[in-house]
Every structure is written in structure tokens, then in C-alpha cells.
Amino acid sequence: MSSLLDCSPEAVRVRSECLNTAWFVSLDDAGRKCKNWLSDYNEERPHSSIGDKCPIELMNRTGPHGPPGA
């Protein structure tokens, strides 16, 4: 299990774009806001490292142009 103090690029991004920008009034509120951020990050935002596509687009592809092993 990864620590909240993890300094990986993913942890830094979550902290800077979600945790540091939102106010949470309860644990349920925090969970909801983090889930919404993660959904946006994986399903709506293009990522330059994967050809300006959303990660969900790669996961939904099949055949020779999909992820390795697809």
C-alpha cells in the first residue's frame, strides 16, 4: 500500500490538483471529491504521454492498437 507521503509523480499530482485545492467537510465529502477528480483525470483529460488521449480510451481499445497484451 502506498503512503500518502509518497513522492511519486502520481502522488504529487493527486496532492497538487485535488487534495490541496478542495475543502473537505467530511470523509464522505473527501471521498466523493477525490472520486470525481479521479474520474475526470482518467476519463476526460487528455494525457500527452499517451498521444493526447484519455487513459480510458486506451483501456477501451481492442486489437493490435490497444495496450500491450491486448
Backbone torsions as a table, in degrees:
resi	resn	phi	psi	omega
1	MET	NA	136.1	-177.4
2	SER	-81.0	143.6	178.8
3	SER	-82.7	149.6	174.9
4	LEU	-64.8	-18.1	179.4
5	LEU	-90.3	2.4	179.1
6	ASP	-54.8	136.2	-178.9
7	CYS	-104.8	21.9	176.8
8	SER	-65.2	157.9	179.3
9	PRO	-56.6	-35.8	179.6
10	GLU	-65.6	-44.4	-179.5
11	ALA	-65.6	-39.4	178.6
12	VAL	-63.6	-41.7	-179.4
13	ARG	-65.3	-45.2	179.0
14	VAL	-60.2	-45.5	-178.7
15	ARG	-63.2	-48.1	-174.3
16	SER	-73.9	-33.9	-175.2
17	GLU	-96.3	-18.9	-177.5
18	CYS	-121.3	-62.7	-172.7
19	LEU	-65.6	-38.2	-177.6
20	ASN	-82.8	-9.6	-175.7
21	THR	-107.8	-10.0	-175.8
22	ALA	-115.9	149.1	171.6
23	TRP	-99.2	134.5	-179.6
24	PHE	-115.4	128.0	-179.6
25	VAL	-95.8	-13.4	178.1
26	SER	-161.4	170.9	176.1
27	LEU	-64.7	-38.0	177.3
28	ASP	-62.3	-42.3	178.5
29	ASP	-62.5	-44.0	178.3
30	ALA	-61.4	-44.8	178.9
31	GLY	-60.9	-43.2	-179.3
32	ARG	-64.9	-46.1	-178.4
33	LYS	-67.6	-38.8	177.6
34	CYS	-67.9	-38.9	177.5
35	LYS	-63.5	-42.3	178.2
36	ASN	-63.9	-41.5	178.2
37	TRP	-62.3	-45.0	-178.8
38	LEU	-63.8	-40.2	177.3
39	SER	-62.1	-45.7	177.8
40	ASP	-60.9	-45.0	-177.9
41	TYR	-61.8	-40.7	-175.8
42	ASN	-90.7	-24.1	-171.8
43	GLU	-115.0	-16.5	-175.2
44	GLU	-119.6	-37.2	-173.3
45	ARG	-85.6	128.8	174.3
46	PRO	-72.8	146.7	179.7
47	HIS	-117.4	122.9	-177.4
48	SER	-63.0	-28.9	-177.6
49	SER	-70.1	-13.9	179.0
50	ILE	-125.0	39.0	174.3
51	GLY	74.6	33.5	-179.3
52	ASP	56.0	39.5	174.7
53	LYS	-114.4	161.9	174.0
54	CYS	-84.1	145.9	178.5
55	PRO	-53.9	-35.6	-178.9
56	ILE	-63.6	-31.0	178.4
57	GLU	-62.9	-40.2	178.8
58	LEU	-69.2	-37.8	-179.3
59	MET	-68.2	-29.5	-177.9
60	ASN	-85.9	-10.0	179.7
61	ARG	-77.4	149.5	174.4
62	THR	-133.0	165.6	177.2
63	GLY	87.7	-161.2	-171.3
64	PRO	-67.1	-17.3	-178.2
65	HIS	-100.8	4.2	179.9
66	GLY	-82.2	-170.5	178.8
67	PRO	-61.9	159.3	178.0
68	PRO	-53.7	135.8	179.2
69	GLY	87.1	-1.1	-179.3
70	ALA	-79.9	NA	NA
